[in-house]
Amino acid sequence: MNKNKIIFFALCFCTITLMQAQTINLSFNPTEGETYSYRFSNKQEMTQNVMGQSIVMNIAMDIVTEMSVKEKTADKISMDYVYTELIVDISSPMMTIRYNSATGEEFASGMDIYLHQLYGALLGKPMNVVFSSNGTVISVSGFDVIMDEIRKNTLSENPAMQAMADGLLQAFNEDAMKQILEQSFVMYPQKAITIGDSWSSDISSNIAGMSSISTNTYTLVSVKDDVVFFDVVSTSKTTPNEGMEGEMTGEFKGKMSLEVETGMVIGLNLVGNVSGTLFVQGMAISTHGDSQSTVTLER
């Protein structure tokens, strides 16, 4: 082996060693005064089997939120959080529901008008969220005010519409919103990591009478230009609290990228499914759902 080849292999070895030895510290560290705009997209095809009959439902949702960093201390980040755009498209043999916040109410009719009233109260109204540096939510304030407006906007003489509104109001409150936000940001490792390292975070929630435990496992794949890239595997188990029995389990896999300096998500793509059987008054309802979710930083 000549001298040039020895030098070449030595340089390659040193480069690989440095890459492997590079350590990354990640935390929830958004920039004070910055506004982060995120688009959350989800598409699902749900198949339910009830008494031998299959019912297929397709659900598509697009949600855009803005997070404005108002104040930062060593252990707290205060942010204003607001919904700016909402698109819902649900179709099944029993119903078709479409809502687009960019469409004026004059273009809607029937159930769509009601959805404009229902979802419209969510848009453009900020709530304050206080995070810790590990992504946990310390407090949420202002969401109850939004819920009060929804109550006013959704009074209806139509029993079906009122039942839908009541279900939403029971499912969501400031505590539920806290749990939803934590699912998006509790993901940071407790120590410095290098390429190839993996760690997991467990998230529990109790919303709308359903208890869920999720485990998200992240593996650092590469680092480039102050951006880290991960493989993600997420598993979940959901059980009803009362009135029903059974369980639903899910597994999702995908990719995620984060800014090293701020810890903010740049992009996330997860694909997977949930399945299981719930028993309601002795009747079995088997469900299988395929889903694809994306999160995109649009700022």
Secondary structure as a PSIPRED ss2 file (coil, helix, strand):
# PSIPRED VFORMAT (PSIPRED V4.0)

   1 M C   1.000  0.000  0.000
   2 N C   1.000  0.000  0.000
   3 K H   0.000  1.000  0.000
   4 N H   0.000  1.000  0.000
   5 K H   0.000  1.000  0.000
   6 I H   0.000  1.000  0.000
   7 I H   0.000  1.000  0.000
   8 F H   0.000  1.000  0.000
   9 F H   0.000  1.000  0.000
  10 A H   0.000  1.000  0.000
  11 L H   0.000  1.000  0.000
  12 C H   0.000  1.000  0.000
  13 F H   0.000  1.000  0.000
  14 C H   0.000  1.000  0.000
  15 T H   0.000  1.000  0.000
  16 I H   0.000  1.000  0.000
  17 T H   0.000  1.000  0.000
  18 L H   0.000  1.000  0.000
  19 M H   0.000  1.000  0.000
  20 Q H   0.000  1.000  0.000
  21 A H   0.000  1.000  0.000
  22 Q C   1.000  0.000  0.000
  23 T C   1.000  0.000  0.000
  24 I E   0.000  0.000  1.000
  25 N C   1.000  0.000  0.000
  26 L C   1.000  0.000  0.000
  27 S C   1.000  0.000  0.000
  28 F C   1.000  0.000  0.000
  29 N C   1.000  0.000  0.000
  30 P C   1.000  0.000  0.000
  31 T C   1.000  0.000  0.000
  32 E C   1.000  0.000  0.000
  33 G C   1.000  0.000  0.000
  34 E C   1.000  0.000  0.000
  35 T E   0.000  0.000  1.000
  36 Y E   0.000  0.000  1.000
  37 S E   0.000  0.000  1.000
  38 Y E   0.000  0.000  1.000
  39 R E   0.000  0.000  1.000
  40 F E   0.000  0.000  1.000
  41 S E   0.000  0.000  1.000
  42 N E   0.000  0.000  1.000
  43 K E   0.000  0.000  1.000
  44 Q E   0.000  0.000  1.000
  45 E E   0.000  0.000  1.000
  46 M E   0.000  0.000  1.000
  47 T E   0.000  0.000  1.000
  48 Q E   0.000  0.000  1.000
  49 N E   0.000  0.000  1.000
  50 V E   0.000  0.000  1.000
  51 M C   1.000  0.000  0.000
  52 G C   1.000  0.000  0.000
  53 Q E   0.000  0.000  1.000
  54 S E   0.000  0.000  1.000
  55 I E   0.000  0.000  1.000
  56 V E   0.000  0.000  1.000
  57 M E   0.000  0.000  1.000
  58 N E   0.000  0.000  1.000
  59 I E   0.000  0.000  1.000
  60 A E   0.000  0.000  1.000
  61 M E   0.000  0.000  1.000
  62 D E   0.000  0.000  1.000
  63 I E   0.000  0.000  1.000
  64 V E   0.000  0.000  1.000
  65 T E   0.000  0.000  1.000
  66 E E   0.000  0.000  1.000
  67 M E   0.000  0.000  1.000
  68 S E   0.000  0.000  1.000
  69 V E   0.000  0.000  1.000
  70 K E   0.000  0.000  1.000
  71 E E   0.000  0.000  1.000
  72 K E   0.000  0.000  1.000
  73 T C   1.000  0.000  0.000
  74 A C   1.000  0.000  0.000
  75 D C   1.000  0.000  0.000
  76 K C   1.000  0.000  0.000
  77 I E   0.000  0.000  1.000
  78 S E   0.000  0.000  1.000
  79 M E   0.000  0.000  1.000
  80 D E   0.000  0.000  1.000
  81 Y E   0.000  0.000  1.000
  82 V E   0.000  0.000  1.000
  83 Y E   0.000  0.000  1.000
  84 T E   0.000  0.000  1.000
  85 E E   0.000  0.000  1.000
  86 L E   0.000  0.000  1.000
  87 I E   0.000  0.000  1.000
  88 V E   0.000  0.000  1.000
  89 D E   0.000  0.000  1.000
  90 I E   0.000  0.000  1.000
  91 S E   0.000  0.000  1.000
  92 S C   1.000  0.000  0.000
  93 P C   1.000  0.000  0.000
  94 M C   1.000  0.000  0.000
  95 M C   1.000  0.000  0.000
  96 T E   0.000  0.000  1.000
  97 I E   0.000  0.000  1.000
  98 R E   0.000  0.000  1.000
  99 Y E   0.000  0.000  1.000
 100 N E   0.000  0.000  1.000
 101 S C   1.000  0.000  0.000
 102 A C   1.000  0.000  0.000
 103 T C   1.000  0.000  0.000
 104 G C   1.000  0.000  0.000
 105 E H   0.000  1.000  0.000
 106 E H   0.000  1.000  0.000
 107 F H   0.000  1.000  0.000
 108 A C   1.000  0.000  0.000
 109 S C   1.000  0.000  0.000
 110 G C   1.000  0.000  0.000
 111 M H   0.000  1.000  0.000
 112 D H   0.000  1.000  0.000
 113 I H   0.000  1.000  0.000
 114 Y H   0.000  1.000  0.000
 115 L H   0.000  1.000  0.000
 116 H H   0.000  1.000  0.000
 117 Q H   0.000  1.000  0.000
 118 L H   0.000  1.000  0.000
 119 Y H   0.000  1.000  0.000
 120 G H   0.000  1.000  0.000
 121 A C   1.000  0.000  0.000
 122 L C   1.000  0.000  0.000
 123 L E   0.000  0.000  1.000
 124 G C   1.000  0.000  0.000
 125 K C   1.000  0.000  0.000
 126 P C   1.000  0.000  0.000
 127 M E   0.000  0.000  1.000
 128 N E   0.000  0.000  1.000
 129 V E   0.000  0.000  1.000
 130 V E   0.000  0.000  1.000
 131 F E   0.000  0.000  1.000
 132 S C   1.000  0.000  0.000
 133 S C   1.000  0.000  0.000
 134 N C   1.000  0.000  0.000
 135 G C   1.000  0.000  0.000
 136 T C   1.000  0.000  0.000
 137 V E   0.000  0.000  1.000
 138 I E   0.000  0.000  1.000
 139 S E   0.000  0.000  1.000
 140 V E   0.000  0.000  1.000
 141 S E   0.000  0.000  1.000
 142 G C   1.000  0.000  0.000
 143 F H   0.000  1.000  0.000
 144 D H   0.000  1.000  0.000
 145 V H   0.000  1.000  0.000
 146 I H   0.000  1.000  0.000
 147 M H   0.000  1.000  0.000
 148 D H   0.000  1.000  0.000
 149 E H   0.000  1.000  0.000
 150 I H   0.000  1.000  0.000
 151 R H   0.000  1.000  0.000
 152 K H   0.000  1.000  0.000
 153 N H   0.000  1.000  0.000
 154 T C   1.000  0.000  0.000
 155 L C   1.000  0.000  0.000
 156 S C   1.000  0.000  0.000
 157 E C   1.000  0.000  0.000
 158 N C   1.000  0.000  0.000
 159 P H   0.000  1.000  0.000
 160 A H   0.000  1.000  0.000
 161 M H   0.000  1.000  0.000
 162 Q H   0.000  1.000  0.000
 163 A H   0.000  1.000  0.000
 164 M H   0.000  1.000  0.000
 165 A H   0.000  1.000  0.000
 166 D H   0.000  1.000  0.000
 167 G H   0.000  1.000  0.000
 168 L H   0.000  1.000  0.000
 169 L H   0.000  1.000  0.000
 170 Q H   0.000  1.000  0.000
 171 A H   0.000  1.000  0.000
 172 F C   1.000  0.000  0.000
 173 N C   1.000  0.000  0.000
 174 E H   0.000  1.000  0.000
 175 D H   0.000  1.000  0.000
 176 A H   0.000  1.000  0.000
 177 M H   0.000  1.000  0.000
 178 K H   0.000  1.000  0.000
 179 Q H   0.000  1.000  0.000
 180 I H   0.000  1.000  0.000
 181 L H   0.000  1.000  0.000
 182 E H   0.000  1.000  0.000
 183 Q H   0.000  1.000  0.000
 184 S H   0.000  1.000  0.000
 185 F H   0.000  1.000  0.000
 186 V C   1.000  0.000  0.000
 187 M C   1.000  0.000  0.000
 188 Y C   1.000  0.000  0.000
 189 P C   1.000  0.000  0.000
 190 Q C   1.000  0.000  0.000
 191 K C   1.000  0.000  0.000
 192 A C   1.000  0.000  0.000
 193 I E   0.000  0.000  1.000
 194 T C   1.000  0.000  0.000
 195 I C   1.000  0.000  0.000
 196 G C   1.000  0.000  0.000
 197 D C   1.000  0.000  0.000
 198 S E   0.000  0.000  1.000
 199 W E   0.000  0.000  1.000
 200 S E   0.000  0.000  1.000
 201 S E   0.000  0.000  1.000
 202 D E   0.000  0.000  1.000
 203 I E   0.000  0.000  1.000
 204 S E   0.000  0.000  1.000
 205 S E   0.000  0.000  1.000
 206 N E   0.000  0.000  1.000
 207 I E   0.000  0.000  1.000
 208 A C   1.000  0.000  0.000
 209 G C   1.000  0.000  0.000
 210 M E   0.000  0.000  1.000
 211 S E   0.000  0.000  1.000
 212 S E   0.000  0.000  1.000
 213 I E   0.000  0.000  1.000
 214 S E   0.000  0.000  1.000
 215 T E   0.000  0.000  1.000
 216 N E   0.000  0.000  1.000
 217 T E   0.000  0.000  1.000
 218 Y E   0.000  0.000  1.000
 219 T E   0.000  0.000  1.000
 220 L E   0.000  0.000  1.000
 221 V E   0.000  0.000  1.000
 222 S E   0.000  0.000  1.000
 223 V E   0.000  0.000  1.000
 224 K E   0.000  0.000  1.000
 225 D C   1.000  0.000  0.000
 226 D C   1.000  0.000  0.000
 227 V E   0.000  0.000  1.000
 228 V E   0.000  0.000  1.000
 229 F E   0.000  0.000  1.000
 230 F E   0.000  0.000  1.000
 231 D E   0.000  0.000  1.000
 232 V E   0.000  0.000  1.000
 233 V E   0.000  0.000  1.000
 234 S E   0.000  0.000  1.000
 235 T E   0.000  0.000  1.000
 236 S E   0.000  0.000  1.000
 237 K E   0.000  0.000  1.000
 238 T E   0.000  0.000  1.000
 239 T E   0.000  0.000  1.000
 240 P E   0.000  0.000  1.000
 241 N C   1.000  0.000  0.000
 242 E C   1.000  0.000  0.000
 243 G C   1.000  0.000  0.000
 244 M E   0.000  0.000  1.000
 245 E E   0.000  0.000  1.000
 246 G E   0.000  0.000  1.000
 247 E E   0.000  0.000  1.000
 248 M E   0.000  0.000  1.000
 249 T E   0.000  0.000  1.000
 250 G E   0.000  0.000  1.000
 251 E E   0.000  0.000  1.000
 252 F E   0.000  0.000  1.000
 253 K E   0.000  0.000  1.000
 254 G E   0.000  0.000  1.000
 255 K E   0.000  0.000  1.000
 256 M E   0.000  0.000  1.000
 257 S E   0.000  0.000  1.000
 258 L E   0.000  0.000  1.000
 259 E E   0.000  0.000  1.000
 260 V C   1.000  0.000  0.000
 261 E C   1.000  0.000  0.000
 262 T C   1.000  0.000  0.000
 263 G C   1.000  0.000  0.000
 264 M C   1.000  0.000  0.000
 265 V E   0.000  0.000  1.000
 266 I E   0.000  0.000  1.000
 267 G E   0.000  0.000  1.000
 268 L E   0.000  0.000  1.000
 269 N E   0.000  0.000  1.000
 270 L E   0.000  0.000  1.000
 271 V E   0.000  0.000  1.000
 272 G E   0.000  0.000  1.000
 273 N E   0.000  0.000  1.000
 274 V E   0.000  0.000  1.000
 275 S E   0.000  0.000  1.000
 276 G E   0.000  0.000  1.000
 277 T E   0.000  0.000  1.000
 278 L E   0.000  0.000  1.000
 279 F E   0.000  0.000  1.000
 280 V E   0.000  0.000  1.000
 281 Q C   1.000  0.000  0.000
 282 G C   1.000  0.000  0.000
 283 M E   0.000  0.000  1.000
 284 A E   0.000  0.000  1.000
 285 I E   0.000  0.000  1.000
 286 S E   0.000  0.000  1.000
 287 T E   0.000  0.000  1.000
 288 H E   0.000  0.000  1.000
 289 G E   0.000  0.000  1.000
 290 D E   0.000  0.000  1.000
 291 S E   0.000  0.000  1.000
 292 Q E   0.000  0.000  1.000
 293 S E   0.000  0.000  1.000
 294 T E   0.000  0.000  1.000
 295 V E   0.000  0.000  1.000
 296 T E   0.000  0.000  1.000
 297 L E   0.000  0.000  1.000
 298 E C   1.000  0.000  0.000
 299 R C   1.000  0.000  0.000
